[in-house]
Each structure stands twice: as structure tokens, then as C-alpha cells.
Amino acid sequence: MLEFLNVSHKYDKKVILNDFSMILQAGEIVSLLGPSGCGKTTLLKLASGIEKLQKGEIKLNGEIISSFNFHLNSEKRQIGYVFQDCALFPHLTVLQNIFFGIKKKDIERCLQKIKNLMDEIDISNLGNNYPHELSGGQQQQVALIRSMASDPKIIFLDEPYSNLDSRLKEKIRDQMLHILREHKISALLVTHDPEEAMFMSDKIGVLNNGCIEQFGSPIDLYLRPKSTFIAEFFGDINILEGIVKDGSVSTVLGTFNCPQKFNNKNVTIVIREEAIKLFSATKINLNKKHKTNLLKSSYYGYVMETRLLAGSSLVHLSLKVDEKKIHLHAKIPGLNFFKVDEKVIVETDPKQIFIFEQ
């Protein structure tokens, strides 16, 4: 559906995109995730024709729409665009905004589709209202319908929920995902929110320094990150360091197996906060076998403080190693009943521990 082939772009002397390549298949929802300034929005502008391409090629359905010496005008690309600030015309009503840019001869053909979409997200009574009379969520809904009115081949979404509160954000993105799936519309979403990317996407591309650092399904990126940068993007982490000896590395939380290629090398051990499990050293309530194994492991820490989060608790731990204190975080489900200075046994989930060469 959409191809970026060796795209490079810069503003003045600052390189924004550096030999970027990516393919979006028909019917897919793909997210571009990365820190501010990594080139996410620039990609949308280049693909939509808002900006001219400096190097590389962009294809839509196999046809070149941008290259070094060719630029197809935006209105001919059949791309819908939902901007971060909605970009509604303040002097036009909701319906006038939705039908803006559609030829008169096509309006009648689109009427029923637009009516059905407005009914589906419960804004059919707002057709004669002006943008300033709408809430932020309603403005975003109008912007989505406007982007779909002209039957685009693909829709670009540029951080469409960033100005909404968390409760409204969940509702609007759920509606948006449902509509895109129902109408089998391909979409390219730009976001800096990993949770949003995982919720919305079939594939995620993580940008770093102007190029793709990793591209794959949400579960691939979460369970098989290729770098510390990727692992950190999909959840808070603890970082330890060590030297690999005979295929393993020893840490304050245990000894972990490593690929042989890491032997005698310095490595970074990335441990997700949710990979750490805690048990009270004085109130262990486990089956006998697990209790025996746990006591043998003898990895102990002390609770420094706890914080209740939505659906989980964050526990700050202190582990003493060779007269030094190491500070780690553990995220445990639900409420916790650990007290400050309580001694705890620490266990880890190896599936959520990743080792990278420094």
C-alpha cells in the first residue's frame, strides 16, 4: 500500500531522516513511534505531499508519488490526514468542514456514508455547530470523518489524541480503531506513546536518529527488543552491567545465560520493572517446592518506599552488594502490603530480562 524507499531529508544542515525504508501493507495500521524530533511527522508530510522529497522514493499502490525529480500534488494522492490540532476551519460548520474539498457532484454520493459515520460516533446532532462549540474529542471525531469523506486509500494520523485527557483519549481511539477496521482502511499513525501504538497497531516502527531501529508486531518489540533503546520505549526498566564469563553474567539478581558471542565482553542487562517479583521474607505463602527454591536463591532486598499506580504498585528496592547499595524498581499487580524497611525475597522472570553488548 505504502512504501518508503531510502528516504533522506534534512532541514538546513540538520539530518532528520537518514536512508529510511518501510513498507505498509494494504489494510494494516502501522505506528511510527519515537522521541520528539526523530522524523515521524516529517514522514507524513513527505508522503502526503505537504513537503517535497529530497532523496529516495515514496510509492502508493506501487506508483511513485514522490521522488527526487517527481512530486504528485497532495490533492491527487488520495490520502486522508488527521492533524494533531484537528485543523478545522473556525468559520465553517461541522458539515461544511467535513465536505470541504469534495466536488459538488460527489457530495450526494458521500452523504449516506457521512451520515452513518456521524451516527456511529454519536455526533449526528452537531452538523450545524461550529468548531468552537465542540469539545476536543468531538473536534477530533469531526477531523476523522472529514479525512474519510473523500474515500482515501490511506489515512495519516499525526498524534491525534495528544490534546485529549486520558479517559477521553481511550474512548476516541477505540472508536477510531473500530471505524478503520470496519471500513478496512489502511492507516499510518504517528505517536510518542508506546501504549497507544501497541493498542492501535498491527506493526510498529521505532525511529531513532532518522532511521528505523526496529520494525515488527507489538509483541515482537515488547518481548524481543533489539536494543536498550527499544526495551526502554515499551516500559520502565532497571539497568545493570556485568562481564560475561563462560556464557553467563552474574548480577545482584542472579546469574543469567548469555550468547557465547558475548564472552569476556561488557554487557548491559535490562530488567523490566514487572519482571521483578517480591515475597515477604517473613510471610512467605507459597507451595513447599517453590518456597524451598526461593529460599535457596537468597536474593534479598529492602523496601524503601511504595507508590500505588493505576492497577499496580511501584516498589522501590534497596539491595546491598559489597558494601554498596543498589536501587531497583519493581512493578507488582494490584495493591501491595509491603512496609518500609521490610525485608523481601526477590525473584525475576527471565523472559523479561534482555542482555545487550555495551
N, C-alpha and C positions, 0 to 999 in steps of 0.2 A: 504493500500500500504506500509506504513512505520510506525513502532511502536517503541517508546522508552518506556521501562518499568522500572521504579525505577532505573534510571541510576545515578550512583555517580562516580565522578572522581576527582583526585587531583594530583597536581604536587608538589613533595616533601611533605610538610605539608600543602600546601595551597589548600583548597577545591574549586574546580572550578564548579562542578556540584553536586547538593545535592538532591537525590531522584527525579530526573527529569522524568516526563512522558508526552508523547504527541502522538497523532495519526494523520497521514496524509492520507486522503482518495485518492483512485485512481482518477487521472485527476485533482486533486487540486494543486494550487500553494499556498504554505504556507511560510510566512516570519517569521524569528526569529529576533526579534528586542530587542535591549538593549544596555546599555553603554559598553564601551570597557572593556574587561576582565571578562565579565559576563558568558562566556562559549559557545558563539554562534559557533565560528569556531571549538572549541573542539568537539562539537556535530557532525559536518560534518566529522571531521577526524575519529571519532569513528565509525560512520555509514558507511563510505567509506572503512574502514579497514586500514587507514593510521596509526591509533593508536589502541592498544589493550584495550578492555574494562576491567575496574577493578571491577565493581559491576553493576548488573542489566542485562537486556536483550535488544537486538535490533532485530526486525523482519522485513523482507522484503517479502511481499506477504504471510504472515503467517508462513514463515520459519525463524528459528533463524539463524542470520548471525554473531552475536556477543553475547557472554555471558562470565561469569567468567572463564569457562573452555572450551570455544569453540571460534575459530576465523577463519572465512572463508576468504581466501586470497582476496585482493582487486580486482584482475582481474576476479574473479569468481562471483562478486556481481552484475554485470550489472548496474553499477552506473556511470553516466557521471558527470564530475567535471569541473567547470569553476572557475579557481583560480583568486584571486584579481589581481595578476600581469600577468595574461594570461598564464605564464609558457610555452611559445612556445620555441622550440629548435632553437637557432640562426643559426645553420649550415644547417638547412633544409628549403626547400621552403614551401610555403603555403600548397600546395597539399601534400607534404611529411609529414608535421605536421598533417594534417587532417587524413591521412591514417596510421599514426604511431600507431602501436599496433594492427592493423587489420590484420587478417590472409590473406595470398595471395589468397586463394580460395574464400574469402568473398569480395575481393576488387571489382570484376566485378559486384557483386550483389548491392554494395553500390554506384557505380559510378553515376547512374542516379539520385539517391536521393541527393547526394552531389552536383551534377551539378545544380539541381533545387534549392537547398538551396542557393548556391552561386549566382545564377541568381536573386533570390528573394531579396537578400540584396545588390545586385549590386557590387559584388567583383569577378565575374567570370573571369575578365581580370587580376587578381592578382595571379593566380595559381602558376606561376614560380617566384614570388617575394620572398624575404627573409624578416623575421620579422622586421629587422631594416629599411626596405624600406616602412613600413606601418605606418599609423597614429595610435594613441592609440585606436581610435574607430574601425579601421579595424582589429587591433590585437584582440580586444575583440570579434569581429564578427567571426574571424577565430577560436578562442577558443570555441565559442558556437557551431559552426558546427562540430569541432573536437569531442566535448562531445556528439554529437548526431550521429556520424558516425557509432558507434557500436550498434545502436538500444538499448539504455539503458532503464531500467524500470523506472528510475527516474533520474533527473539531479539536482546536487547540485551547487548553485551559491554563491560564497563567496565574497560578496561586489564587484561585477563585474564592477560597474560603478564608483568606488571611485576615480579613477585616471583620469576621464574624466571631461571636462568643462561642465557647466550646460546645454548649448544648445545641445552639442553632447550627453550628458547623456540622455536627453529626447528622442532624436531620436533613440539611440541604445536600450534603454529599451522598447520603443514602438515596435521596430522590434522584440525584443526577446519575448515579451509577445505575439505578433501575431503568431510567429512560434510555441511557446509552445502550444497555443490554437489550432492552425490549425492541429498540429500533435498529439493532445491530450496527451501531455507528462506531467507527474507529476513533480513538482519541489519544492525544499526546498531552499529558499533564505535567506542568512544571510546579514543583513544590520543594520546600526545605524541611517538611515534616515527614519523617520516616513512617510514622503510624498511618498517616494519610496515604502515602504511597503504597503501603502494604495492603490497606483496605481496598483501594481503588483498582489496583493494577494486576494485569497478567504478567507483565515483565517490568523490571526496574533497571534503569541505567544510572549508575552513580558517577557523577562528574568530579574530577579533581584536576586542577591545573590545565583546564581546557580540553581534556580528553576523557574517554570512558575508562574508569578504573576497574569496574566490574559490571556485567550485564547479565541478567537472568531472572528467574522467578523469585518472588518474595522469600520463599522457603530456602532457595539456594543461597541467597545473600545473607539470610539470618543464620543458617546452620553451616554454611561453607564459605565464610568470608575469605577473600584473598589477601587481606592486609589489615593492620590495626585500624587504619582509617575507615575501612568498610565496617569492621566489627563495632567500632565506636558509634557509627551512624545509626545502628539499629539497637541501641540500648546502652545504658550506663555500664561501665566496665571497671575492673581493677586491673592494674598493670604491674607485673613482677618481672624481674630479669634473672637470668642464670646462664650457665655454661653447660652445654650438652656433653655428657661423658657416657660412652658405651651405649648410645641410643636412648638416653633418658636425661631428664633435668630435674634436680631437686629444688623444692621451694618450701616455704613455710606452710603450705597447704598440702604437701605430699610430693611424691615423685611421679613425673608424667613421662610417658613414652614419646619419643621424637623420631622423625625420619633419620636414617643413617647419614643423609647428606648434611645434617646439622652437627655432626660430631665435632667436638672441640671448637664450636662456634658460640658466640654470644647470641642469645635469643631473647625475644620478648614474649612473655606468657600473658595472654589476655584472658581474663576470667570474668564472665558476665556476673552482675550482682545477683541475678536469680539462680546462678549455678552453685551458690553457697547455701548449704543447709545447716541449720543450727539446732542443737539439742541441749537442754539444761544439763549441766554436769551432775546435778543433784537430784533431778526429777526425770530420769530417762524412762519413757513409756514406749518401749519397742518390743518386738518379739525377741526371744532369747538369742537366736543366732545373730541377728543384726546388732543387738546390744553388745555381744561379745566382740564382734568385728570392729565395732565403733570404738570400744574402749581400748582395743589393741592399737588403733591408729594414733591415739593420744595427741591429736591436733587440737590444742585448746586456745581459746581466746577469751577476752573480757569485754562485756558490753559497755561502750562509752556513753551512748545515748540511742534513743529510738524515735522515729517520726512516722506518724500514720499518713499513708498516701491513699489515693482512691483505689480500694480493693487490695491493697498490700501495705506492708510496713517496711521501712528502711531502717536497718540496724547498723550503727557504726561500731566496728570491732577494733580491738587492740590486741595484737599478737606479739609476744616478746620473743626475740631471737637474738642470741649472743649479746645480751645487754641492750639491744636496740628494740624499739617499739615500732611495729608496722601497723599502719592504719588501713583497714579494708571496709568495704560496704557490702552488706547482704540485703537482698530484697526477698522477703518471705510473704507468701499469700495470706490475706486476711489480717486479723488483729494479732498482735504478739503480746506475750505476757512476760517478757524478759525485763529484768530490773537493771538499773545502772550498777556497774561493777560486778554483775553476775558472771560466774564462770560458765562457759559454754563449750561444747564439743563441736568442732567444725568439720563438715563433710562437703565434698564437692561432686558435681556432676560432670564427668569427663566429656560429655557431648557438647558442653557449653564452655569448653576451655580450648583456646586456639594458640598455636605457637608459631611465631614468625622469626625469621633470621633478622637480626638488627642490621 
